[in-house]
């Protein structure tokens, strides 16, 4: 994603996202990529280590979400919530995030 778009999505300022991404770069989770058509654009691209860390974190995150919902909702409520969330995911795919081509 473009760094400016990441900043908007996570509600950080341009300098805030720069500091965040600099730390991720130093840790080897993100790298910078240039845009072939606009030299002003800089992309933040997950490295293989970054993808691995994301997968690791998402596993524990999803387990915590599952535990939270199952502790508060019965099976019928969970089924209803699932149907509603699926409806939110339907429609156009304007928010899809794809990395720039190599």
Backbone torsions as a table, in degrees:
resi	resn	phi	psi	omega
1	UNK	NA	155.4	172.4
2	UNK	-67.8	141.3	-178.2
3	UNK	-58.5	-39.3	-180.0
4	UNK	-64.4	-35.6	178.3
5	UNK	-69.8	-37.8	176.7
6	UNK	-62.0	-44.3	179.9
7	UNK	-57.7	-44.1	-179.7
8	UNK	-65.7	-39.4	-178.0
9	UNK	-68.3	-35.1	-177.2
10	UNK	-102.0	7.9	175.4
11	UNK	60.0	44.7	174.4
12	UNK	-114.2	156.9	173.1
13	UNK	-74.1	168.4	177.7
14	UNK	-59.1	-41.9	179.6
15	UNK	-69.9	-33.7	177.7
16	UNK	-64.4	-42.8	-179.6
17	UNK	-70.8	-33.1	176.6
18	UNK	-61.9	-46.1	179.0
19	UNK	-62.7	-43.2	179.8
20	UNK	-62.0	-49.8	-177.7
21	UNK	-68.6	-32.3	176.1
22	UNK	-59.9	-43.0	177.6
23	UNK	-63.8	-40.7	178.2
24	UNK	-67.1	-35.8	175.6
25	UNK	-64.2	-45.7	-179.7
26	UNK	-62.4	-29.9	178.4
27	UNK	-82.6	-8.7	178.4
28	UNK	85.3	15.5	-178.1
29	UNK	-94.0	-20.8	-176.8
30	UNK	-137.0	148.2	172.1
31	UNK	-135.0	157.4	179.0
32	UNK	-84.6	145.4	174.5
33	UNK	-136.9	142.4	-179.8
34	UNK	-88.5	154.1	174.7
35	UNK	-90.3	131.2	-177.6
36	UNK	-68.8	-24.4	-174.7
37	UNK	-106.8	-11.8	-178.9
38	UNK	-146.0	106.4	-175.4
39	UNK	-66.4	-15.9	178.6
40	UNK	-76.7	-19.4	-174.9
41	UNK	-87.9	132.9	174.3
42	UNK	-124.5	127.7	178.1
43	UNK	-95.1	150.5	168.9
44	UNK	-106.5	121.5	-175.2
45	UNK	-120.9	131.3	176.5
46	UNK	-67.0	136.4	173.2
47	UNK	-83.5	175.5	175.6
48	UNK	-59.9	-40.6	177.0
49	UNK	-63.8	-38.0	178.6
50	UNK	-65.0	-40.7	177.4
51	UNK	-64.7	-41.6	177.6
52	UNK	-61.6	-44.0	179.0
53	UNK	-65.2	-39.4	177.6
54	UNK	-62.5	-44.3	178.5
55	UNK	-63.3	-42.3	178.8
56	UNK	-61.6	-47.6	-178.8
57	UNK	-67.4	-37.2	-178.0
58	UNK	-68.0	-31.7	178.1
59	UNK	-62.4	-48.4	179.6
60	UNK	-71.6	-33.7	178.1
61	UNK	-63.4	-47.0	179.8
62	UNK	-64.5	-36.9	177.7
63	UNK	-63.9	-39.9	178.7
64	UNK	-67.4	-39.5	176.9
65	UNK	-63.6	-45.5	178.7
66	UNK	-58.1	-46.3	179.5
67	UNK	-62.4	-42.5	-179.8
68	UNK	-60.8	-49.4	-177.5
69	UNK	-70.1	-42.3	-178.6
70	UNK	-67.2	-25.0	178.7
71	UNK	-79.1	-14.3	-175.5
72	UNK	-118.2	-18.4	-175.1
73	UNK	-123.4	143.7	175.2
74	UNK	-84.7	177.8	-174.4
75	UNK	-60.8	-40.3	179.2
76	UNK	-65.0	-41.7	178.7
77	UNK	-65.2	-40.3	178.1
78	UNK	-64.0	-39.8	178.8
79	UNK	-63.7	-42.5	178.6
80	UNK	-64.4	-43.5	178.3
81	UNK	-62.9	-41.0	178.6
82	UNK	-59.4	-45.4	178.8
83	UNK	-60.1	-42.6	-179.8
84	UNK	-65.8	-41.9	179.6
85	UNK	-66.5	-35.4	176.6
86	UNK	-63.7	-39.6	177.9
87	UNK	-62.2	-36.7	179.0
88	UNK	-65.6	-28.7	-177.8
89	UNK	-83.2	-12.0	-179.5
90	UNK	-79.8	157.5	177.9
91	UNK	114.6	-162.8	-176.1
92	UNK	-71.0	164.1	-173.0
93	UNK	-111.0	43.0	-176.9
94	UNK	-65.1	-25.5	-175.9
95	UNK	-92.9	8.4	179.6
96	UNK	-62.3	141.9	-177.9
97	UNK	-117.9	114.8	177.7
98	UNK	-124.1	138.3	-179.4
99	UNK	-70.5	158.2	177.1
100	UNK	-66.3	151.7	178.5
101	UNK	-67.3	152.6	179.4
102	UNK	-68.7	NA	NA
